[in-house]
Amino acid sequence: MLIEIRTSARRMAIALAAGLVAAVAPGGAAAQLPPQSQTPPAPESDVAKWIVPAVRYWQPDGGTAAIAGTARIVVARGADARVAEVGAHLRAALVAIGGPDLPVVSTGARAGDIVLDVADPAVPAGAPADEAYRLIVGERTTLRAGNATGLFYAGQSLLQLLRRSPGSATLPRGTIVDWPAYPMRQMMLDVGRKYYAVSQIEALMRRMAWMKMNTLHLHFTDWPAFRLRSDRYPGLADARAYDRADIARLERLARQLHITIIPEIDLPAHAAALIRHRPSLAFQCPSMRQSEWLSRAAGDRAADLAWTVDITRAENRAWLAGLLGEFIPWFSGPYFHIGGDEYQYDADKTRCPELVAAAKQRGLATPGDVFVDWINETNALVRKHGKTTVIWNWWRFKDDRTTIEPSTDIVIETWNAPRLRDILASGYRVIVSPEEMLYVVPGIADFDGQGYGLVRSKQVYETQPFVTGSNVLGYSVALWADAAEAWSDERMLGEAFEPMVVVAERTWHGAAPSTFEALLGRINDLGAAPR
């Protein structure tokens, strides 16, 4: 079964038309390949037209090679278990795209075989080698990378080439050398406001891996619901929530697809579902119980809810620590996201007697420092579990005065463009998730009359500058479900498809290697990810 690709009728027409003409703009095609040097772009080639994201270097050798039914997938005896998993995945995916069912063996390679070779892919000097690969099609087809992840991406490119050939069994002879521009190529899914079926999240991951995206950020809680089923706190989770078996299922597929899942439990704000379960978590002062975000989201129901946990109370901090302590071990990845955004502004903080008193008691200069202090305390808990904390940028946003800072070992997911440069200058590592550029919010799209929640995909792809630097981990598309809680999974995920393709190619290739219309032509001609 293939995942349906959904685009608007207008853009589908553009994409289909683009598939009949040039798929790589002049100056943007895959470059010819001497192994250790940069060269000018080469004329457009079939390989450049077929693969998404576009490959960096392609050296044609002339002619074609066939993957016959007598071929084998060769994994060296004693290879790492992850490499063996790549071989097994490649075998299944070949069958899924209509190719031959090839055995996975560990004996010596012969002509016609597909060989998984753990070795230096010999990328040009200065290029990152961690996820790089070399794909060589000759007497045999060799996937070469320094680790299993690079081999997996070589396999994705191989499958895309085969998908376009008769019987999914013919390859152009030549060599590809390829690597990503950013180590994190992320999609964020808001499962707190809207529940998505596990099978739909799996479909999303397959789509991501098909385009070499490698990070899935799951926003598990928001004002309507808490979506992780707790053994420690029965009754906390919504009726539609994910239990440990669901998460284990997602984690298994993520491992196969070389995707890291970043779970988020957004605290101490966005906590209406937690407070509904445990009312003593709430602030008593009105200015910290209510918020503009809650009023906007919940309407008349907001009067019966509260937005932010009262972290001035030791028993509430302990309860939150217990909550996080239950769920952090559910996830195998190196990151855990604790939110940390959209708590009330200073005008509200200073009107809250218990918050002002807590700051004074703790020797903190401002009420805002209480929140940063909690972030650092919680960061210590996350680090005890061997993980890195991620938060949204919020402290010192607008009028939020603080005299202390989050620890610089915390990764900041930056949604606010004016704060990005400042955060980088302070030494933080960042995931860039700019609301004005990559927020997909179809339920309230353009609610401000200025295009909020609508991604201008062509502009982002062709002309939008992407920030670079050693502390820029990558970019993220964020699919939010505000006012779309009842929309179907397919409709919501379809809204994010074009932005995903754009970010996949920009974060892999850096600058856009083609026009936007040509990109749509390539992805539509290529088809959906194999299951």
C-alpha positions as CSV (number, residue, x, y, z in Angstrom):
1,M,0.0,0.0,0.0
2,L,1.3,3.5,-0.9
3,I,0.7,6.6,1.0
4,E,-1.4,9.0,-0.9
5,I,0.3,12.3,-1.8
6,R,-2.1,15.2,-1.5
7,T,-1.6,18.6,-3.0
8,S,-4.0,21.4,-4.1
9,A,-5.5,20.9,-7.5
10,R,-3.7,24.0,-8.8
11,R,-0.2,22.8,-7.6
12,M,-0.8,19.3,-8.7
13,A,-1.4,20.6,-12.2
14,I,1.8,22.6,-12.0
15,A,3.6,19.6,-10.6
16,L,2.4,17.3,-13.4
17,A,3.3,19.9,-16.0
18,A,6.7,20.3,-14.5
19,G,7.3,16.6,-14.7
20,L,7.3,16.9,-18.5
21,V,10.0,19.6,-18.6
22,A,13.2,20.4,-17.0
23,A,13.4,19.2,-13.3
24,V,16.6,21.0,-12.5
25,A,17.0,24.7,-13.2
26,P,20.2,25.9,-15.0
27,G,23.0,26.2,-12.5
28,G,21.2,24.0,-10.0
29,A,21.7,20.4,-11.3
30,A,23.8,17.8,-9.6
31,A,27.5,18.6,-10.1
32,Q,30.0,16.4,-11.9
33,L,32.2,14.5,-9.6
34,P,35.9,14.5,-8.9
35,P,35.9,12.8,-5.4
36,Q,37.7,15.4,-3.3
37,S,36.9,18.8,-4.9
38,Q,34.0,21.1,-5.6
39,T,33.1,21.6,-9.3
40,P,30.7,23.8,-11.2
41,P,27.1,22.5,-11.8
42,A,26.8,20.0,-14.6
43,P,24.0,19.9,-17.2
44,E,20.8,18.3,-16.0
45,S,20.7,14.5,-15.8
46,D,18.1,11.8,-15.2
47,V,19.6,11.2,-11.7
48,A,19.2,14.9,-10.8
49,K,15.6,14.7,-12.0
50,W,14.7,11.5,-10.2
51,I,15.9,11.9,-6.6
52,V,14.4,14.0,-3.8
53,P,16.2,15.6,-2.2
54,A,18.4,16.2,-5.2
55,V,21.8,14.7,-5.0
56,R,24.9,16.9,-4.7
57,Y,27.2,15.1,-7.2
58,W,26.6,12.7,-10.0
59,Q,29.2,11.3,-12.4
60,P,27.6,9.3,-15.2
61,D,29.4,6.3,-16.6
62,G,27.2,5.6,-19.5
63,G,24.7,2.8,-20.0
64,T,22.6,1.0,-17.5
65,A,22.9,-1.9,-15.1
66,A,20.1,-4.4,-14.3
67,I,19.2,-5.7,-10.9
68,A,18.3,-9.2,-11.9
69,G,16.4,-11.7,-9.8
70,T,19.6,-13.7,-9.3
71,A,21.2,-10.7,-7.5
72,R,21.8,-10.6,-3.8
73,I,22.1,-7.9,-1.1
74,V,25.5,-8.5,0.5
75,V,26.1,-7.5,4.1
76,A,29.6,-8.3,5.3
77,R,29.8,-11.1,7.9
78,G,30.0,-9.7,11.4
79,A,28.6,-6.3,10.3
80,D,27.0,-4.1,12.9
81,A,23.3,-5.1,13.6
82,R,22.2,-1.7,12.3
83,V,23.8,-2.4,9.0
84,A,22.1,-5.8,8.8
85,E,18.8,-3.9,9.5
86,V,19.5,-1.7,6.5
87,G,19.9,-4.8,4.3
88,A,16.6,-6.2,5.5
89,H,14.8,-2.9,5.0
90,L,16.2,-2.6,1.5
91,R,15.0,-6.1,0.6
92,A,11.5,-5.3,1.8
93,A,11.4,-1.9,0.1
94,L,12.6,-3.3,-3.2
95,V,9.6,-5.7,-3.2
96,A,7.2,-2.9,-2.2
97,I,8.2,-0.8,-5.3
98,G,7.7,-3.8,-7.6
99,G,11.3,-4.9,-7.8
100,P,12.8,-8.4,-7.2
101,D,12.9,-10.1,-3.9
102,L,16.7,-10.5,-3.2
103,P,18.2,-12.6,-0.5
104,V,20.4,-10.9,2.1
105,V,23.7,-12.8,2.3
106,S,27.1,-12.4,3.9
107,T,29.2,-14.2,1.3
108,G,31.6,-12.5,-1.1
109,A,30.1,-10.1,-3.7
110,R,29.7,-11.0,-7.3
111,A,28.7,-9.2,-10.5
112,G,25.1,-7.9,-10.3
113,D,24.9,-7.8,-6.4
114,I,23.9,-4.9,-4.2
115,V,26.7,-4.5,-1.7
116,L,26.5,-2.6,1.6
117,D,30.0,-1.4,2.3
118,V,30.9,0.3,5.6
119,A,33.8,2.5,4.6
120,D,34.8,6.1,4.1
121,P,32.5,7.5,1.4
122,A,35.2,10.0,0.5
123,V,33.2,13.2,0.5
124,P,34.9,16.4,-0.6
125,A,37.0,18.1,2.0
126,G,35.0,20.1,4.5
127,A,31.7,18.2,3.9
128,P,30.2,16.4,7.0
129,A,30.7,12.6,6.7
130,D,28.3,11.5,9.4
131,E,25.2,10.8,7.1
132,A,27.1,11.0,3.8
133,Y,27.1,8.2,1.3
134,R,28.5,7.1,-2.0
135,L,26.4,5.1,-4.4
136,I,28.3,3.4,-7.2
137,V,26.5,1.6,-10.1
138,G,28.8,-0.6,-12.2
139,E,29.4,-4.3,-12.4
140,R,27.8,-4.4,-9.0
141,T,25.9,-1.7,-7.1
142,T,27.8,-0.5,-4.0
143,L,26.3,1.5,-1.2
144,R,29.2,3.0,0.8
145,A,29.0,5.0,4.0
146,G,30.8,5.2,7.3
147,N,27.7,4.0,9.2
148,A,24.3,2.5,8.9
149,T,22.5,5.8,8.6
150,G,24.5,6.8,5.5
151,L,23.9,3.3,4.0
152,F,20.2,3.8,4.7
153,Y,20.1,7.1,2.8
154,A,22.1,5.5,-0.1
155,G,19.4,2.9,-0.1
156,Q,16.7,5.5,-0.4
157,S,18.4,7.1,-3.4
158,L,18.8,3.6,-4.9
159,L,15.1,2.9,-4.4
160,Q,14.1,6.2,-6.0
161,L,16.2,5.5,-9.0
162,L,14.7,2.0,-9.4
163,R,11.2,3.3,-8.9
164,R,11.5,5.2,-12.1
165,S,12.7,2.3,-14.2
166,P,10.8,-0.5,-16.0
167,G,10.1,-3.3,-13.5
168,S,12.0,-1.3,-10.9
169,A,15.1,-3.2,-11.9
170,T,17.3,-0.9,-14.0
171,L,19.9,1.7,-12.9
172,P,22.0,4.3,-14.7
173,R,25.7,3.5,-14.4
174,G,27.6,6.1,-12.5
175,T,28.5,7.4,-9.0
176,I,26.6,9.6,-6.6
177,V,28.3,11.3,-3.6
178,D,25.8,13.0,-1.3
179,W,25.5,14.4,2.2
180,P,23.1,16.8,4.1
181,A,23.6,20.5,4.9
182,Y,22.0,20.2,8.3
183,P,22.2,17.3,10.9
184,M,18.5,17.7,11.9
185,R,15.7,17.8,9.3
186,Q,12.6,17.9,11.3
187,M,8.8,17.6,11.2
188,M,6.7,18.6,14.3
189,L,3.3,17.1,14.8
190,D,0.8,18.6,17.3
191,V,-0.8,15.4,18.7
192,G,-1.8,17.3,21.9
193,R,-4.6,19.3,20.3
194,K,-5.5,16.6,17.7
195,Y,-5.1,12.9,18.2
196,Y,-3.5,11.1,15.2
197,A,-3.8,7.3,14.6
198,V,-0.5,5.5,15.2
199,S,-0.8,4.2,11.6
200,Q,-0.9,7.8,10.3
201,I,2.2,8.8,12.3
202,E,3.9,5.7,10.8
203,A,2.8,6.8,7.4
204,L,4.3,10.3,8.1
205,M,7.6,8.7,9.2
206,R,7.8,6.7,6.0
207,R,7.2,9.9,4.0
208,M,9.9,11.7,6.0
209,A,12.5,8.9,5.5
210,W,11.7,8.8,1.7
211,M,12.9,12.4,1.6
212,K,15.8,11.9,4.1
213,M,14.1,13.8,7.0
214,N,15.4,12.4,10.2
215,T,13.6,14.0,13.2
216,L,10.0,13.8,14.4
217,H,9.0,16.1,17.2
218,L,5.7,15.0,18.8
219,H,3.9,17.7,20.9
220,F,2.1,15.3,23.2
221,T,0.1,17.7,25.4
222,D,-1.9,20.9,25.1
223,W,-5.0,22.5,26.5
224,P,-7.5,19.9,25.1
225,A,-5.7,16.7,26.2
226,F,-2.7,14.9,27.6
227,R,-1.9,12.1,25.1
228,L,0.4,9.7,27.0
229,R,-1.3,7.1,29.1
230,S,0.1,7.2,32.6
231,D,0.3,4.3,35.0
232,R,1.4,6.6,37.8
233,Y,-1.4,9.0,37.3
234,P,-4.5,7.1,36.1
235,G,-7.2,9.3,34.6
236,L,-4.7,12.0,33.4
237,A,-4.7,10.9,29.8
238,D,-7.4,11.6,27.3
239,A,-9.5,8.6,26.1
240,R,-7.6,8.9,22.9
241,A,-4.0,8.7,24.0
242,Y,-0.8,6.7,23.3
243,D,0.2,3.9,25.7
244,R,3.6,2.4,26.1
245,A,3.0,-0.2,23.4
246,D,2.0,2.5,20.9
247,I,5.2,4.4,21.6
248,A,7.3,1.2,21.4
249,R,5.7,0.6,18.0
250,L,6.6,4.1,16.8
251,E,10.1,3.7,18.2
252,R,10.6,0.4,16.3
253,L,9.7,2.0,13.0
254,A,11.8,5.1,13.8
255,R,14.8,2.9,14.3
256,Q,14.3,1.2,11.0
257,L,13.9,4.5,9.2
258,H,16.8,6.3,11.1
259,I,14.4,8.8,12.5
260,T,14.9,10.3,16.0
261,I,11.6,11.0,17.9
262,I,11.7,14.1,20.1
263,P,8.8,13.9,22.6
264,E,7.5,17.1,24.1
265,I,5.5,17.5,27.3
266,D,4.9,21.3,27.2
267,L,5.2,22.8,30.7
268,P,4.5,24.8,32.8
269,A,2.0,26.6,30.5
270,H,-0.2,24.8,28.0
271,A,-1.2,22.8,31.0
272,A,-5.0,23.0,31.1
273,A,-5.4,19.3,30.7
274,L,-3.0,18.6,33.6
275,I,-4.8,21.1,35.8
276,R,-8.2,19.7,34.9
277,H,-6.9,16.4,36.3
278,R,-5.2,17.9,39.3
279,P,-6.7,21.3,40.2
280,S,-4.1,22.0,42.9
281,L,-1.5,22.5,40.2
282,A,-3.0,25.9,39.2
283,F,-2.1,29.3,40.4
284,Q,-4.7,30.9,42.6
285,C,-4.1,34.5,41.4
286,P,-6.4,35.3,38.4
287,S,-3.6,36.9,36.3
288,M,-1.7,33.6,36.2
289,R,-4.7,31.3,35.9
290,Q,-6.0,32.8,32.7
291,S,-4.1,33.8,29.5
292,E,-4.8,35.2,26.1
293,W,-3.8,31.8,24.5
294,L,-6.3,29.9,26.6
295,S,-9.1,32.4,25.9
296,R,-8.4,32.3,22.2
297,A,-8.3,28.5,22.1
298,A,-11.1,27.5,24.5
299,G,-13.5,30.4,24.2
300,D,-16.3,30.2,26.8
301,R,-14.7,27.1,28.3
302,A,-11.6,29.0,29.3
303,A,-13.3,30.3,32.5
304,D,-13.3,26.7,33.9
305,L,-9.7,26.0,33.0
306,A,-6.3,27.3,34.0
307,W,-3.3,27.7,31.8
308,T,0.0,27.5,33.8
309,V,1.2,25.3,36.6
310,D,2.1,27.1,39.8
311,I,5.7,26.2,40.0
312,T,6.3,28.3,43.1
313,R,5.0,25.4,45.1
314,A,7.4,22.6,45.9
315,E,4.7,19.9,45.7
316,N,3.8,21.0,42.2
317,R,7.4,20.9,41.0
318,A,7.7,17.4,42.6
319,W,4.5,16.3,40.8
320,L,5.9,17.5,37.4
321,A,9.2,15.8,38.1
322,G,7.3,12.6,38.7
323,L,5.4,13.0,35.5
324,L,8.5,13.5,33.4
325,G,10.3,10.7,35.2
326,E,7.6,8.3,34.1
327,F,7.7,9.2,30.4
328,I,11.3,10.2,29.6
329,P,12.4,6.5,29.7
330,W,9.7,5.6,27.1
331,F,11.8,7.2,24.4
332,S,15.2,6.0,23.1
333,G,16.3,9.2,21.4
334,P,18.9,11.7,22.9
335,Y,16.4,14.6,23.3
336,F,13.4,15.4,25.5
337,H,11.4,18.6,25.0
338,I,9.8,20.3,28.0
339,G,8.1,23.2,26.2
340,G,8.7,26.2,28.3
341,D,6.7,28.7,26.2
342,E,3.7,31.0,26.4
343,Y,3.5,31.5,30.1
344,Q,2.1,34.8,31.0
345,Y,3.7,38.2,30.3
346,D,5.3,40.4,33.0
347,A,2.2,42.5,33.5
348,D,0.4,39.4,34.6
349,K,3.3,38.0,36.6
350,T,3.7,41.1,38.7
351,R,0.0,41.1,39.6
352,C,0.4,37.6,41.1
353,P,1.3,37.9,44.8
354,E,2.4,34.2,45.2
355,L,4.7,34.5,42.2
356,V,6.2,37.8,43.4
357,A,6.7,36.4,46.9
358,A,8.3,33.2,45.5
359,A,10.9,35.2,43.5
360,K,11.8,37.2,46.6
361,Q,12.0,34.1,48.8
362,R,14.3,32.4,46.3
363,G,16.5,35.4,46.0
364,L,15.5,36.0,42.4
365,A,15.3,39.5,41.0
366,T,12.2,39.1,38.8
367,P,9.1,36.9,38.6
368,G,10.3,35.7,35.2
369,D,13.4,34.3,36.9
370,V,11.2,31.7,38.7
371,F,10.4,30.2,35.3
372,V,14.0,30.1,34.2
373,D,14.9,28.6,37.5
374,W,12.3,25.8,37.0
375,I,13.7,25.2,33.5
376,N,17.2,24.7,34.8
377,E,15.9,22.4,37.6
378,T,14.0,20.3,35.1
379,N,17.0,20.3,32.8
380,A,19.0,18.6,35.6
381,L,16.3,15.9,35.8
382,V,16.4,15.3,32.0
383,R,20.2,15.1,32.1
384,K,20.0,12.5,34.8
385,H,18.2,10.3,32.3
386,G,21.1,10.8,29.9
387,K,19.2,13.1,27.5
388,T,19.5,16.7,26.3
389,T,16.7,19.1,27.1
390,V,15.0,21.1,24.4
391,I,12.8,24.1,25.0
392,W,11.0,26.7,22.9
393,N,12.5,30.2,23.0
394,W,10.3,32.3,25.3
395,W,12.3,33.7,28.2
396,R,13.1,37.4,27.6
397,F,10.5,37.4,24.8
398,K,8.7,40.8,24.5
399,D,8.6,42.3,28.1
400,D,9.8,39.1,29.9
401,R,12.5,40.4,32.2
402,T,14.9,37.9,33.6
403,T,18.3,38.1,35.2
404,I,19.2,34.4,34.9
405,E,19.4,32.3,31.8
406,P,18.6,28.7,30.8
407,S,21.7,26.5,30.9
408,T,23.6,26.6,27.6
409,D,23.5,22.8,27.4
410,I,19.8,23.1,26.6
411,V,18.9,23.1,22.9
412,I,16.5,26.0,21.9
413,E,13.8,25.5,19.3
414,T,13.5,29.0,18.0
415,W,10.1,30.0,16.7
416,N,10.7,33.8,16.9
417,A,13.0,35.1,14.2
418,P,14.1,38.3,16.0
419,R,15.4,36.3,18.9
420,L,17.3,33.7,16.8
421,R,20.5,35.8,16.3
422,D,20.5,36.7,20.0
423,I,20.2,33.1,21.1
424,L,22.9,32.0,18.8
425,A,25.2,34.8,20.0
426,S,24.6,33.5,23.6
427,G,26.1,30.2,22.6
428,Y,23.0,28.0,22.4
429,R,22.5,25.3,19.9
430,V,19.2,25.8,18.0
431,I,16.6,24.0,15.9
432,V,15.0,26.7,13.7
433,S,11.2,26.5,13.6
434,P,10.2,30.0,12.4
435,E,6.5,30.7,12.8
436,E,6.4,33.3,10.0
437,M,8.0,30.8,7.6
438,L,7.3,27.2,8.5
439,Y,4.2,27.1,10.7
440,V,1.4,25.2,9.1
441,V,-1.8,26.1,11.0
442,P,-4.7,25.2,8.6
443,G,-7.4,25.6,11.2
444,I,-6.7,29.3,11.7
445,A,-4.7,30.0,8.6
446,D,-4.5,33.7,7.7
447,F,-6.5,34.6,10.9
448,D,-4.5,37.9,11.1
449,G,-5.0,38.8,7.5
450,Q,-1.2,38.6,7.0
451,G,-0.9,34.9,6.0
452,Y,-0.2,33.5,9.5
453,G,-0.1,29.7,9.3
454,L,0.3,29.6,5.5
455,V,3.7,28.5,4.3
456,R,4.7,30.4,1.1
457,S,6.4,27.2,-0.2
458,K,7.8,28.7,-3.5
459,Q,9.4,31.7,-1.6
460,V,10.8,29.5,1.1
461,Y,12.3,27.1,-1.4
462,E,13.7,29.5,-3.9
463,T,14.7,32.7,-2.1
464,Q,14.4,32.4,1.7
465,P,17.8,32.6,3.5
466,F,18.4,29.7,5.8
467,V,20.7,30.4,8.8
468,T,23.9,28.4,8.9
469,G,26.6,27.8,11.5
470,S,27.9,25.1,13.8
471,N,25.2,25.7,16.4
472,V,22.4,25.6,13.9
473,L,21.2,21.9,14.2
474,G,18.5,22.2,11.5
475,Y,15.1,23.4,10.5
476,S,11.6,22.2,11.3
477,V,8.2,22.3,9.7
478,A,5.5,22.6,12.5
479,L,2.0,21.3,11.9
480,W,-0.3,22.8,14.5
481,A,-3.9,21.7,15.0
482,D,-5.4,24.9,16.5
483,A,-9.1,25.0,15.6
484,A,-8.6,21.8,13.5
485,E,-9.0,19.2,16.3
486,A,-11.7,17.4,14.4
487,W,-10.1,17.4,10.9
488,S,-9.1,14.1,9.5
489,D,-5.5,12.8,9.8
490,E,-5.2,12.7,6.0
491,R,-6.4,16.2,5.5
492,M,-4.1,17.6,8.2
493,L,-1.0,15.7,7.0
494,G,-1.8,16.7,3.4
495,E,-1.6,20.4,4.4
496,A,2.0,19.9,5.5
497,F,3.2,17.9,2.5
498,E,4.5,20.7,0.3
499,P,6.4,22.5,3.2
500,M,7.9,19.1,4.1
501,V,9.2,18.6,0.6
502,V,10.7,22.1,0.6
503,V,12.4,21.7,4.0
504,A,13.6,18.2,3.1
505,E,15.4,19.5,0.0
506,R,16.7,22.8,1.5
507,T,18.0,21.1,4.7
508,W,19.7,18.4,2.7
509,H,21.0,20.4,-0.2
510,G,21.4,23.8,1.3
511,A,20.5,26.2,-1.5
512,A,17.6,25.2,-3.8
513,P,18.9,23.1,-6.7
514,S,15.8,23.7,-8.9
515,T,12.7,25.8,-9.2
516,F,9.8,25.1,-6.9
517,E,7.7,23.9,-9.8
518,A,10.4,21.5,-10.8
519,L,10.7,20.2,-7.3
520,L,6.9,19.4,-7.3
521,G,7.3,17.7,-10.6
522,R,10.1,15.5,-9.2
523,I,8.2,14.5,-6.1
524,N,5.0,13.8,-7.9
525,D,6.7,11.8,-10.7
526,L,8.6,9.9,-8.0
527,G,5.5,8.8,-6.1
528,A,4.8,8.0,-2.5
529,A,7.0,6.3,0.0
530,P,7.0,2.5,-0.2
531,R,5.4,0.6,2.7
